[in-house]
Amino acid sequence: MGLNQKRLDELLGVSTSRVSEYLNGKSEPPLNVAREISQRLSIEASIVFGV
């Protein structure tokens, strides 16, 4: 998608370190952030939720 981590944190409204934690599997995004990821990146919610 051509997004870097900085752009992704701006898009989601979370810190760069938090995005890093999500991407590295150190933590999972809360429901509201997961929903934003799904909507803003136009990907299936099941992918974000790991279902």
PDBQT receptor file of N, H, CA, C and O in Angstrom, charges set to zero:
ATOM      1  N   MET A   1       0.827  -1.199   0.000  1.00  0.00    +0.000 N 
ATOM      2  CA  MET A   1       0.000   0.000   0.000  1.00  0.00    +0.000 C 
ATOM      3  C   MET A   1       0.862   1.251   0.000  1.00  0.00    +0.000 C 
ATOM      4  O   MET A   1       0.347   2.361  -0.131  1.00  0.00    +0.000 OA
ATOM      5  N   GLY A   2       2.143   1.085   0.143  1.00  0.00    +0.000 N 
ATOM      6  H   GLY A   2       2.562   0.183   0.249  1.00  0.00    +0.000 HD
ATOM      7  CA  GLY A   2       3.041   2.224   0.116  1.00  0.00    +0.000 C 
ATOM      8  C   GLY A   2       3.017   3.077   1.365  1.00  0.00    +0.000 C 
ATOM      9  O   GLY A   2       3.455   4.227   1.338  1.00  0.00    +0.000 OA
ATOM     10  N   LEU A   3       2.513   2.531   2.465  1.00  0.00    +0.000 N 
ATOM     11  H   LEU A   3       2.158   1.597   2.487  1.00  0.00    +0.000 HD
ATOM     12  CA  LEU A   3       2.476   3.277   3.720  1.00  0.00    +0.000 C 
ATOM     13  C   LEU A   3       3.726   2.993   4.540  1.00  0.00    +0.000 C 
ATOM     14  O   LEU A   3       4.184   1.853   4.616  1.00  0.00    +0.000 OA
ATOM     15  N   ASN A   4       4.264   4.022   5.141  1.00  0.00    +0.000 N 
ATOM     16  H   ASN A   4       3.892   4.948   5.078  1.00  0.00    +0.000 HD
ATOM     17  CA  ASN A   4       5.320   3.784   6.114  1.00  0.00    +0.000 C 
ATOM     18  C   ASN A   4       4.693   3.865   7.506  1.00  0.00    +0.000 C 
ATOM     19  O   ASN A   4       3.530   4.239   7.654  1.00  0.00    +0.000 OA
ATOM     20  N   GLN A   5       5.464   3.519   8.499  1.00  0.00    +0.000 N 
ATOM     21  H   GLN A   5       6.409   3.216   8.378  1.00  0.00    +0.000 HD
ATOM     22  CA  GLN A   5       4.932   3.466   9.859  1.00  0.00    +0.000 C 
ATOM     23  C   GLN A   5       4.442   4.827  10.337  1.00  0.00    +0.000 C 
ATOM     24  O   GLN A   5       3.424   4.910  11.024  1.00  0.00    +0.000 OA
ATOM     25  N   LYS A   6       5.142   5.875   9.988  1.00  0.00    +0.000 N 
ATOM     26  H   LYS A   6       5.969   5.807   9.430  1.00  0.00    +0.000 HD
ATOM     27  CA  LYS A   6       4.748   7.233  10.390  1.00  0.00    +0.000 C 
ATOM     28  C   LYS A   6       3.392   7.595   9.793  1.00  0.00    +0.000 C 
ATOM     29  O   LYS A   6       2.533   8.139  10.486  1.00  0.00    +0.000 OA
ATOM     30  N   ARG A   7       3.199   7.297   8.518  1.00  0.00    +0.000 N 
ATOM     31  H   ARG A   7       3.897   6.854   7.955  1.00  0.00    +0.000 HD
ATOM     32  CA  ARG A   7       1.920   7.596   7.861  1.00  0.00    +0.000 C 
ATOM     33  C   ARG A   7       0.793   6.772   8.465  1.00  0.00    +0.000 C 
ATOM     34  O   ARG A   7      -0.330   7.254   8.615  1.00  0.00    +0.000 OA
ATOM     35  N   LEU A   8       1.099   5.534   8.807  1.00  0.00    +0.000 N 
ATOM     36  H   LEU A   8       2.010   5.142   8.685  1.00  0.00    +0.000 HD
ATOM     37  CA  LEU A   8       0.084   4.673   9.402  1.00  0.00    +0.000 C 
ATOM     38  C   LEU A   8      -0.351   5.184  10.768  1.00  0.00    +0.000 C 
ATOM     39  O   LEU A   8      -1.540   5.153  11.087  1.00  0.00    +0.000 OA
ATOM     40  N   ASP A   9       0.596   5.657  11.580  1.00  0.00    +0.000 N 
ATOM     41  H   ASP A   9       1.561   5.683  11.321  1.00  0.00    +0.000 HD
ATOM     42  CA  ASP A   9       0.191   6.177  12.889  1.00  0.00    +0.000 C 
ATOM     43  C   ASP A   9      -0.639   7.443  12.757  1.00  0.00    +0.000 C 
ATOM     44  O   ASP A   9      -1.551   7.673  13.552  1.00  0.00    +0.000 OA
ATOM     45  N   GLU A  10      -0.333   8.267  11.760  1.00  0.00    +0.000 N 
ATOM     46  H   GLU A  10       0.408   8.080  11.114  1.00  0.00    +0.000 HD
ATOM     47  CA  GLU A  10      -1.146   9.466  11.512  1.00  0.00    +0.000 C 
ATOM     48  C   GLU A  10      -2.551   9.082  11.068  1.00  0.00    +0.000 C 
ATOM     49  O   GLU A  10      -3.536   9.680  11.500  1.00  0.00    +0.000 OA
ATOM     50  N   LEU A  11      -2.631   8.088  10.209  1.00  0.00    +0.000 N 
ATOM     51  H   LEU A  11      -1.831   7.602   9.858  1.00  0.00    +0.000 HD
ATOM     52  CA  LEU A  11      -3.912   7.630   9.680  1.00  0.00    +0.000 C 
ATOM     53  C   LEU A  11      -4.804   7.051  10.776  1.00  0.00    +0.000 C 
ATOM     54  O   LEU A  11      -6.021   7.231  10.767  1.00  0.00    +0.000 OA
ATOM     55  N   LEU A  12      -4.173   6.351  11.720  1.00  0.00    +0.000 N 
ATOM     56  H   LEU A  12      -3.183   6.205  11.728  1.00  0.00    +0.000 HD
ATOM     57  CA  LEU A  12      -4.937   5.681  12.776  1.00  0.00    +0.000 C 
ATOM     58  C   LEU A  12      -5.090   6.508  14.043  1.00  0.00    +0.000 C 
ATOM     59  O   LEU A  12      -5.937   6.213  14.885  1.00  0.00    +0.000 OA
ATOM     60  N   GLY A  13      -4.268   7.543  14.175  1.00  0.00    +0.000 N 
ATOM     61  H   GLY A  13      -3.580   7.783  13.491  1.00  0.00    +0.000 HD
ATOM     62  CA  GLY A  13      -4.347   8.375  15.364  1.00  0.00    +0.000 C 
ATOM     63  C   GLY A  13      -3.737   7.739  16.592  1.00  0.00    +0.000 C 
ATOM     64  O   GLY A  13      -4.171   8.000  17.714  1.00  0.00    +0.000 OA
ATOM     65  N   VAL A  14      -2.724   6.901  16.384  1.00  0.00    +0.000 N 
ATOM     66  H   VAL A  14      -2.371   6.690  15.472  1.00  0.00    +0.000 HD
ATOM     67  CA  VAL A  14      -2.010   6.278  17.504  1.00  0.00    +0.000 C 
ATOM     68  C   VAL A  14      -0.521   6.574  17.348  1.00  0.00    +0.000 C 
ATOM     69  O   VAL A  14      -0.071   7.006  16.286  1.00  0.00    +0.000 OA
ATOM     70  N   SER A  15       0.231   6.337  18.408  1.00  0.00    +0.000 N 
ATOM     71  H   SER A  15      -0.134   5.986  19.270  1.00  0.00    +0.000 HD
ATOM     72  CA  SER A  15       1.661   6.652  18.379  1.00  0.00    +0.000 C 
ATOM     73  C   SER A  15       2.430   5.677  17.490  1.00  0.00    +0.000 C 
ATOM     74  O   SER A  15       1.976   4.564  17.221  1.00  0.00    +0.000 OA
ATOM     75  N   THR A  16       3.589   6.116  17.048  1.00  0.00    +0.000 N 
ATOM     76  H   THR A  16       3.957   7.020  17.266  1.00  0.00    +0.000 HD
ATOM     77  CA  THR A  16       4.455   5.282  16.224  1.00  0.00    +0.000 C 
ATOM     78  C   THR A  16       4.871   4.030  16.980  1.00  0.00    +0.000 C 
ATOM     79  O   THR A  16       4.931   2.944  16.404  1.00  0.00    +0.000 OA
ATOM     80  N   SER A  17       5.160   4.180  18.268  1.00  0.00    +0.000 N 
ATOM     81  H   SER A  17       5.111   5.063  18.735  1.00  0.00    +0.000 HD
ATOM     82  CA  SER A  17       5.569   3.015  19.061  1.00  0.00    +0.000 C 
ATOM     83  C   SER A  17       4.427   2.007  19.185  1.00  0.00    +0.000 C 
ATOM     84  O   SER A  17       4.662   0.799  19.203  1.00  0.00    +0.000 OA
ATOM     85  N   ARG A  18       3.199   2.498  19.269  1.00  0.00    +0.000 N 
ATOM     86  H   ARG A  18       3.008   3.479  19.254  1.00  0.00    +0.000 HD
ATOM     87  CA  ARG A  18       2.036   1.602  19.365  1.00  0.00    +0.000 C 
ATOM     88  C   ARG A  18       1.861   0.843  18.052  1.00  0.00    +0.000 C 
ATOM     89  O   ARG A  18       1.604  -0.361  18.065  1.00  0.00    +0.000 OA
ATOM     90  N   VAL A  19       1.996   1.532  16.924  1.00  0.00    +0.000 N 
ATOM     91  H   VAL A  19       2.205   2.510  16.913  1.00  0.00    +0.000 HD
ATOM     92  CA  VAL A  19       1.906   0.872  15.616  1.00  0.00    +0.000 C 
ATOM     93  C   VAL A  19       2.983  -0.203  15.517  1.00  0.00    +0.000 C 
ATOM     94  O   VAL A  19       2.725  -1.298  15.018  1.00  0.00    +0.000 OA
ATOM     95  N   SER A  20       4.178   0.104  15.985  1.00  0.00    +0.000 N 
ATOM     96  H   SER A  20       4.388   0.993  16.390  1.00  0.00    +0.000 HD
ATOM     97  CA  SER A  20       5.269  -0.863  15.975  1.00  0.00    +0.000 C 
ATOM     98  C   SER A  20       4.897  -2.119  16.774  1.00  0.00    +0.000 C 
ATOM     99  O   SER A  20       5.167  -3.239  16.342  1.00  0.00    +0.000 OA
ATOM    100  N   GLU A  21       4.287  -1.923  17.923  1.00  0.00    +0.000 N 
ATOM    101  H   GLU A  21       4.067  -1.013  18.274  1.00  0.00    +0.000 HD
ATOM    102  CA  GLU A  21       3.856  -3.063  18.740  1.00  0.00    +0.000 C 
ATOM    103  C   GLU A  21       2.836  -3.925  18.008  1.00  0.00    +0.000 C 
ATOM    104  O   GLU A  21       2.900  -5.153  18.073  1.00  0.00    +0.000 OA
ATOM    105  N   TYR A  22       1.899  -3.290  17.315  1.00  0.00    +0.000 N 
ATOM    106  H   TYR A  22       1.847  -2.292  17.263  1.00  0.00    +0.000 HD
ATOM    107  CA  TYR A  22       0.898  -4.039  16.543  1.00  0.00    +0.000 C 
ATOM    108  C   TYR A  22       1.585  -4.824  15.430  1.00  0.00    +0.000 C 
ATOM    109  O   TYR A  22       1.304  -6.007  15.241  1.00  0.00    +0.000 OA
ATOM    110  N   LEU A  23       2.471  -4.179  14.702  1.00  0.00    +0.000 N 
ATOM    111  H   LEU A  23       2.699  -3.218  14.856  1.00  0.00    +0.000 HD
ATOM    112  CA  LEU A  23       3.124  -4.815  13.560  1.00  0.00    +0.000 C 
ATOM    113  C   LEU A  23       4.053  -5.954  13.976  1.00  0.00    +0.000 C 
ATOM    114  O   LEU A  23       4.210  -6.930  13.242  1.00  0.00    +0.000 OA
ATOM    115  N   ASN A  24       4.662  -5.830  15.141  1.00  0.00    +0.000 N 
ATOM    116  H   ASN A  24       4.534  -5.037  15.737  1.00  0.00    +0.000 HD
ATOM    117  CA  ASN A  24       5.584  -6.863  15.617  1.00  0.00    +0.000 C 
ATOM    118  C   ASN A  24       4.910  -7.928  16.475  1.00  0.00    +0.000 C 
ATOM    119  O   ASN A  24       5.571  -8.843  16.966  1.00  0.00    +0.000 OA
ATOM    120  N   GLY A  25       3.597  -7.810  16.656  1.00  0.00    +0.000 N 
ATOM    121  H   GLY A  25       3.060  -7.066  16.257  1.00  0.00    +0.000 HD
ATOM    122  CA  GLY A  25       2.860  -8.809  17.411  1.00  0.00    +0.000 C 
ATOM    123  C   GLY A  25       3.051  -8.733  18.917  1.00  0.00    +0.000 C 
ATOM    124  O   GLY A  25       2.724  -9.679  19.633  1.00  0.00    +0.000 OA
ATOM    125  N   LYS A  26       3.576  -7.614  19.404  1.00  0.00    +0.000 N 
ATOM    126  H   LYS A  26       3.842  -6.845  18.823  1.00  0.00    +0.000 HD
ATOM    127  CA  LYS A  26       3.786  -7.455  20.850  1.00  0.00    +0.000 C 
ATOM    128  C   LYS A  26       2.498  -7.101  21.568  1.00  0.00    +0.000 C 
ATOM    129  O   LYS A  26       2.358  -7.362  22.763  1.00  0.00    +0.000 OA
ATOM    130  N   SER A  27       1.552  -6.505  20.844  1.00  0.00    +0.000 N 
ATOM    131  H   SER A  27       1.666  -6.293  19.873  1.00  0.00    +0.000 HD
ATOM    132  CA  SER A  27       0.236  -6.219  21.405  1.00  0.00    +0.000 C 
ATOM    133  C   SER A  27      -0.768  -6.214  20.264  1.00  0.00    +0.000 C 
ATOM    134  O   SER A  27      -0.404  -6.104  19.093  1.00  0.00    +0.000 OA
ATOM    135  N   GLU A  28      -2.026  -6.334  20.626  1.00  0.00    +0.000 N 
ATOM    136  H   GLU A  28      -2.322  -6.423  21.577  1.00  0.00    +0.000 HD
ATOM    137  CA  GLU A  28      -3.094  -6.293  19.632  1.00  0.00    +0.000 C 
ATOM    138  C   GLU A  28      -3.839  -4.979  19.762  1.00  0.00    +0.000 C 
ATOM    139  O   GLU A  28      -4.001  -4.457  20.865  1.00  0.00    +0.000 OA
ATOM    140  N   PRO A  29      -4.292  -4.444  18.641  1.00  0.00    +0.000 N 
ATOM    141  CA  PRO A  29      -5.023  -3.182  18.716  1.00  0.00    +0.000 C 
ATOM    142  C   PRO A  29      -6.374  -3.371  19.395  1.00  0.00    +0.000 C 
ATOM    143  O   PRO A  29      -7.012  -4.412  19.238  1.00  0.00    +0.000 OA
ATOM    144  N   PRO A  30      -6.807  -2.368  20.148  1.00  0.00    +0.000 N 
ATOM    145  CA  PRO A  30      -8.152  -2.438  20.723  1.00  0.00    +0.000 C 
ATOM    146  C   PRO A  30      -9.189  -2.403  19.589  1.00  0.00    +0.000 C 
ATOM    147  O   PRO A  30      -8.876  -2.051  18.452  1.00  0.00    +0.000 OA
ATOM    148  N   LEU A  31     -10.394  -2.765  19.921  1.00  0.00    +0.000 N 
ATOM    149  H   LEU A  31     -10.649  -3.050  20.845  1.00  0.00    +0.000 HD
ATOM    150  CA  LEU A  31     -11.463  -2.886  18.927  1.00  0.00    +0.000 C 
ATOM    151  C   LEU A  31     -11.606  -1.640  18.066  1.00  0.00    +0.000 C 
ATOM    152  O   LEU A  31     -11.737  -1.753  16.847  1.00  0.00    +0.000 OA
ATOM    153  N   ASN A  32     -11.585  -0.458  18.667  1.00  0.00    +0.000 N 
ATOM    154  H   ASN A  32     -11.479  -0.367  19.657  1.00  0.00    +0.000 HD
ATOM    155  CA  ASN A  32     -11.792   0.761  17.884  1.00  0.00    +0.000 C 
ATOM    156  C   ASN A  32     -10.638   0.990  16.893  1.00  0.00    +0.000 C 
ATOM    157  O   ASN A  32     -10.872   1.457  15.778  1.00  0.00    +0.000 OA
ATOM    158  N   VAL A  33      -9.418   0.672  17.279  1.00  0.00    +0.000 N 
ATOM    159  H   VAL A  33      -9.228   0.293  18.185  1.00  0.00    +0.000 HD
ATOM    160  CA  VAL A  33      -8.275   0.840  16.372  1.00  0.00    +0.000 C 
ATOM    161  C   VAL A  33      -8.316  -0.232  15.287  1.00  0.00    +0.000 C 
ATOM    162  O   VAL A  33      -8.025   0.049  14.124  1.00  0.00    +0.000 OA
ATOM    163  N   ALA A  34      -8.672  -1.442  15.657  1.00  0.00    +0.000 N 
ATOM    164  H   ALA A  34      -8.908  -1.670  16.602  1.00  0.00    +0.000 HD
ATOM    165  CA  ALA A  34      -8.786  -2.518  14.668  1.00  0.00    +0.000 C 
ATOM    166  C   ALA A  34      -9.833  -2.169  13.617  1.00  0.00    +0.000 C 
ATOM    167  O   ALA A  34      -9.646  -2.434  12.430  1.00  0.00    +0.000 OA
ATOM    168  N   ARG A  35     -10.921  -1.580  14.058  1.00  0.00    +0.000 N 
ATOM    169  H   ARG A  35     -11.073  -1.365  15.023  1.00  0.00    +0.000 HD
ATOM    170  CA  ARG A  35     -11.976  -1.149  13.135  1.00  0.00    +0.000 C 
ATOM    171  C   ARG A  35     -11.442  -0.066  12.188  1.00  0.00    +0.000 C 
ATOM    172  O   ARG A  35     -11.726  -0.091  10.991  1.00  0.00    +0.000 OA
ATOM    173  N   GLU A  36     -10.676   0.876  12.724  1.00  0.00    +0.000 N 
ATOM    174  H   GLU A  36     -10.446   0.897  13.697  1.00  0.00    +0.000 HD
ATOM    175  CA  GLU A  36     -10.070   1.930  11.899  1.00  0.00    +0.000 C 
ATOM    176  C   GLU A  36      -9.114   1.335  10.864  1.00  0.00    +0.000 C 
ATOM    177  O   GLU A  36      -9.109   1.739   9.702  1.00  0.00    +0.000 OA
ATOM    178  N   ILE A  37      -8.311   0.374  11.303  1.00  0.00    +0.000 N 
ATOM    179  H   ILE A  37      -8.315   0.045  12.248  1.00  0.00    +0.000 HD
ATOM    180  CA  ILE A  37      -7.383  -0.281  10.382  1.00  0.00    +0.000 C 
ATOM    181  C   ILE A  37      -8.155  -0.905   9.230  1.00  0.00    +0.000 C 
ATOM    182  O   ILE A  37      -7.813  -0.717   8.063  1.00  0.00    +0.000 OA
ATOM    183  N   SER A  38      -9.188  -1.642   9.569  1.00  0.00    +0.000 N 
ATOM    184  H   SER A  38      -9.466  -1.795  10.518  1.00  0.00    +0.000 HD
ATOM    185  CA  SER A  38     -10.001  -2.311   8.553  1.00  0.00    +0.000 C 
ATOM    186  C   SER A  38     -10.626  -1.314   7.586  1.00  0.00    +0.000 C 
ATOM    187  O   SER A  38     -10.564  -1.511   6.373  1.00  0.00    +0.000 OA
ATOM    188  N   GLN A  39     -11.218  -0.262   8.101  1.00  0.00    +0.000 N 
ATOM    189  H   GLN A  39     -11.268  -0.103   9.086  1.00  0.00    +0.000 HD
ATOM    190  CA  GLN A  39     -11.908   0.708   7.258  1.00  0.00    +0.000 C 
ATOM    191  C   GLN A  39     -10.951   1.558   6.437  1.00  0.00    +0.000 C 
ATOM    192  O   GLN A  39     -11.144   1.723   5.233  1.00  0.00    +0.000 OA
ATOM    193  N   ARG A  40      -9.934   2.090   7.070  1.00  0.00    +0.000 N 
ATOM    194  H   ARG A  40      -9.777   1.955   8.049  1.00  0.00    +0.000 HD
ATOM    195  CA  ARG A  40      -9.039   3.013   6.383  1.00  0.00    +0.000 C 
ATOM    196  C   ARG A  40      -8.132   2.334   5.370  1.00  0.00    +0.000 C 
ATOM    197  O   ARG A  40      -7.723   2.952   4.387  1.00  0.00    +0.000 OA
ATOM    198  N   LEU A  41      -7.815   1.063   5.605  1.00  0.00    +0.000 N 
ATOM    199  H   LEU A  41      -8.148   0.561   6.403  1.00  0.00    +0.000 HD
ATOM    200  CA  LEU A  41      -6.953   0.349   4.670  1.00  0.00    +0.000 C 
ATOM    201  C   LEU A  41      -7.753  -0.547   3.723  1.00  0.00    +0.000 C 
ATOM    202  O   LEU A  41      -7.184  -1.233   2.873  1.00  0.00    +0.000 OA
ATOM    203  N   SER A  42      -9.067  -0.532   3.878  1.00  0.00    +0.000 N 
ATOM    204  H   SER A  42      -9.529   0.025   4.569  1.00  0.00    +0.000 HD
ATOM    205  CA  SER A  42      -9.966  -1.322   3.034  1.00  0.00    +0.000 C 
ATOM    206  C   SER A  42      -9.574  -2.796   3.005  1.00  0.00    +0.000 C 
ATOM    207  O   SER A  42      -9.441  -3.404   1.943  1.00  0.00    +0.000 OA
ATOM    208  N   ILE A  43      -9.393  -3.355   4.208  1.00  0.00    +0.000 N 
ATOM    209  H   ILE A  43      -9.501  -2.861   5.070  1.00  0.00    +0.000 HD
ATOM    210  CA  ILE A  43      -9.102  -4.784   4.311  1.00  0.00    +0.000 C 
ATOM    211  C   ILE A  43     -10.154  -5.432   5.195  1.00  0.00    +0.000 C 
ATOM    212  O   ILE A  43     -10.778  -4.777   6.029  1.00  0.00    +0.000 OA
ATOM    213  N   GLU A  44     -10.337  -6.721   4.999  1.00  0.00    +0.000 N 
ATOM    214  H   GLU A  44      -9.830  -7.254   4.321  1.00  0.00    +0.000 HD
ATOM    215  CA  GLU A  44     -11.344  -7.453   5.756  1.00  0.00    +0.000 C 
ATOM    216  C   GLU A  44     -11.066  -7.398   7.254  1.00  0.00    +0.000 C 
ATOM    217  O   GLU A  44      -9.921  -7.521   7.689  1.00  0.00    +0.000 OA
ATOM    218  N   ALA A  45     -12.108  -7.214   8.022  1.00  0.00    +0.000 N 
ATOM    219  H   ALA A  45     -13.038  -7.114   7.669  1.00  0.00    +0.000 HD
ATOM    220  CA  ALA A  45     -11.963  -7.161   9.484  1.00  0.00    +0.000 C 
ATOM    221  C   ALA A  45     -11.392  -8.467  10.021  1.00  0.00    +0.000 C 
ATOM    222  O   ALA A  45     -10.658  -8.453  11.009  1.00  0.00    +0.000 OA
ATOM    223  N   SER A  46     -11.709  -9.582   9.397  1.00  0.00    +0.000 N 
ATOM    224  H   SER A  46     -12.306  -9.593   8.595  1.00  0.00    +0.000 HD
ATOM    225  CA  SER A  46     -11.199 -10.871   9.881  1.00  0.00    +0.000 C 
ATOM    226  C   SER A  46      -9.682 -10.939   9.804  1.00  0.00    +0.000 C 
ATOM    227  O   SER A  46      -9.056 -11.627  10.609  1.00  0.00    +0.000 OA
ATOM    228  N   ILE A  47      -9.081 -10.239   8.852  1.00  0.00    +0.000 N 
ATOM    229  H   ILE A  47      -9.590  -9.679   8.197  1.00  0.00    +0.000 HD
ATOM    230  CA  ILE A  47      -7.622 -10.202   8.754  1.00  0.00    +0.000 C 
ATOM    231  C   ILE A  47      -7.061  -9.421   9.926  1.00  0.00    +0.000 C 
ATOM    232  O   ILE A  47      -6.080  -9.842  10.538  1.00  0.00    +0.000 OA
ATOM    233  N   VAL A  48      -7.666  -8.294  10.243  1.00  0.00    +0.000 N 
ATOM    234  H   VAL A  48      -8.463  -7.952   9.745  1.00  0.00    +0.000 HD
ATOM    235  CA  VAL A  48      -7.203  -7.464  11.351  1.00  0.00    +0.000 C 
ATOM    236  C   VAL A  48      -7.379  -8.200  12.677  1.00  0.00    +0.000 C 
ATOM    237  O   VAL A  48      -6.518  -8.125  13.554  1.00  0.00    +0.000 OA
ATOM    238  N   PHE A  49      -8.483  -8.902  12.818  1.00  0.00    +0.000 N 
ATOM    239  H   PHE A  49      -9.182  -8.963  12.106  1.00  0.00    +0.000 HD
ATOM    240  CA  PHE A  49      -8.778  -9.588  14.068  1.00  0.00    +0.000 C 
ATOM    241  C   PHE A  49      -8.130 -10.963  14.152  1.00  0.00    +0.000 C 
ATOM    242  O   PHE A  49      -8.218 -11.630  15.183  1.00  0.00    +0.000 OA
ATOM    243  N   GLY A  50      -7.478 -11.389  13.075  1.00  0.00    +0.000 N 
ATOM    244  H   GLY A  50      -7.406 -10.847  12.238  1.00  0.00    +0.000 HD
ATOM    245  CA  GLY A  50      -6.785 -12.663  13.084  1.00  0.00    +0.000 C 
ATOM    246  C   GLY A  50      -7.694 -13.864  13.156  1.00  0.00    +0.000 C 
ATOM    247  O   GLY A  50      -7.329 -14.900  13.712  1.00  0.00    +0.000 OA
ATOM    248  N   VAL A  51      -8.878 -13.726  12.594  1.00  0.00    +0.000 N 
ATOM    249  H   VAL A  51      -9.174 -12.885  12.142  1.00  0.00    +0.000 HD
ATOM    250  CA  VAL A  51      -9.861 -14.820  12.617  1.00  0.00    +0.000 C 
ATOM    251  C   VAL A  51      -9.666 -15.708  11.432  1.00  0.00    +0.000 C 
ATOM    252  O   VAL A  51     -10.394 -16.687  11.267  1.00  0.00    +0.000 OA
TER     253      VAL A  51
